[in-house]
Amino acid sequence: MPAPIDTSIETLEEYSEFVSPSGRIFCGMTRNRAWCTFPDGMDRSSIPPATEVCAPDSGPVGSVEVSPTGVNFHCGDVGAIGAPPNRPETRWADGHNFGLVNGMVTLPYGWTLAAPRVYCVSAENGVNCVHVTTEEGFRVARAGVTQVRA
């Protein structure tokens, strides 16, 4: 019988990033927080209106984050999106043949990327990110954003 495949990778970088295998969800993480953008065509009914969580003229709600303070939504332009290979932010993938989607490093379905206090799991039904200390987190998928508990 073949040995089981370890599908968890620990990153010790200050900042790491990846894209879902579909190429629709971009995520980043530090040692203490993780965030993901919303995929095009996502059901936005579970996202609070910009008037509730955004400063005036800051733009629409565009991402969700988990940190020691819980799950929060962020507004405005999400900035440059990319998880290019051979960079410090994608060093966690070195030695793995995960492939690229639109030139970005993917976290394959079923794999976990873990930093000291947060982790994200890539699944066919979205990306789940959880803060280890608070056990709070979120799932981002085309079906919407859901708050989760570990």
C-alpha positions in Angstrom: 0.0 0.0 0.0 1.5 3.4 -0.9 2.2 5.9 1.9 -0.4 8.6 2.5 0.2 11.9 0.8 0.8 14.8 3.2 -1.6 17.5 1.9 -0.6 20.3 4.4 2.2 22.8 3.8 3.5 25.2 6.5 4.7 28.6 5.5 7.0 30.7 7.6 7.1 33.6 5.2 5.9 37.0 6.5 3.5 37.0 3.6 2.1 34.2 1.4 -0.4 34.1 -1.4 -2.2 31.7 -3.7 -5.1 31.4 -6.1 -7.8 28.7 -6.1 -7.5 26.0 -8.9 -10.4 27.6 -10.6 -8.5 30.9 -10.7 -11.5 32.8 -9.3 -10.4 33.3 -5.7 -7.2 35.0 -4.7 -6.0 34.7 -1.1 -3.1 36.0 1.0 -1.9 35.3 4.5 0.5 36.6 7.1 1.4 34.8 10.3 -1.7 36.1 12.0 -4.4 36.8 9.4 -5.7 35.5 6.1 -8.0 37.1 3.5 -9.6 36.3 0.1 -11.1 38.2 -2.7 -14.6 37.5 -4.0 -14.9 35.5 -7.3 -16.8 37.0 -10.2 -20.4 36.1 -10.2 -20.4 35.3 -6.5 -23.8 35.4 -4.6 -23.3 38.6 -2.6 -26.4 38.3 -0.4 -24.3 37.2 2.6 -22.1 40.3 2.4 -23.0 43.4 4.4 -23.8 46.4 2.3 -20.9 48.9 1.7 -22.8 51.5 3.6 -22.5 49.4 6.8 -18.8 48.5 6.6 -17.1 51.0 4.2 -16.0 54.5 4.6 -17.7 56.9 2.2 -16.3 56.7 -1.4 -14.1 53.7 -0.5 -15.7 51.5 -3.0 -17.6 48.2 -2.7 -16.9 45.4 -0.3 -14.2 43.3 -2.1 -12.7 40.9 0.4 -13.0 39.1 3.7 -10.4 38.6 6.4 -9.9 36.6 9.5 -7.6 37.9 12.2 -7.4 37.8 16.0 -10.3 40.3 16.1 -12.6 38.0 14.1 -14.0 38.0 10.6 -14.1 41.4 8.9 -15.0 42.7 5.4 -12.8 45.1 3.5 -13.8 47.7 1.0 -12.3 49.2 -2.1 -9.9 48.1 -4.7 -8.2 44.8 -3.7 -5.0 46.0 -5.3 -2.6 44.0 -7.5 -3.7 40.4 -7.5 -1.1 37.8 -8.3 0.7 34.8 -6.9 3.6 34.6 -9.3 6.0 31.6 -9.1 9.5 31.9 -7.8 8.8 34.8 -5.4 9.0 34.9 -1.6 5.2 35.0 -1.3 4.8 31.7 -3.2 8.0 30.0 -1.8 5.7 27.6 0.1 5.0 25.9 -3.2 8.7 25.2 -4.1 9.3 21.5 -4.7 5.7 20.8 -5.6 4.4 20.6 -9.1 1.1 22.3 -8.5 1.0 24.1 -11.8 -0.2 27.6 -12.6 -3.5 29.2 -13.4 -3.2 32.4 -15.4 0.4 32.5 -14.3 -0.4 32.3 -10.6 0.5 29.5 -8.1 -2.5 27.4 -7.0 -3.3 25.7 -3.8 -4.8 22.4 -5.1 -8.1 21.2 -3.9 -7.7 19.2 -0.7 -4.5 21.0 0.3 -3.9 23.2 3.4 -1.5 26.1 3.6 -0.8 26.9 7.3 1.0 29.8 8.9 1.7 30.0 12.6 -1.8 31.2 13.6 -4.0 30.8 10.5 -4.6 28.2 7.8 -6.5 28.0 4.5 -7.9 24.9 2.9 -8.6 24.8 -0.8 -11.8 22.7 -1.7 -14.0 22.3 -4.7 -16.7 24.2 -2.7 -14.5 27.2 -2.0 -11.6 28.3 0.2 -11.8 28.1 4.0 -9.5 30.1 6.2 -9.5 29.9 10.0 -7.6 31.7 12.8 -6.1 29.0 15.1 -6.5 30.9 18.3 -10.1 32.2 17.9 -11.2 29.2 15.8 -13.2 31.7 13.7 -13.0 31.8 10.0 -14.8 32.1 6.6 -15.5 30.2 3.4 -15.4 32.1 0.1 -17.1 30.4 -2.8 -19.3 31.3 -5.8 -22.2 30.5 -3.5 -21.2 33.4 -1.2 -19.3 34.1 2.0 -20.0 31.9 5.1 -18.6 32.4 8.6 -17.2 29.1 9.9 -15.9 27.8 13.2 -13.0 25.2 13.5 
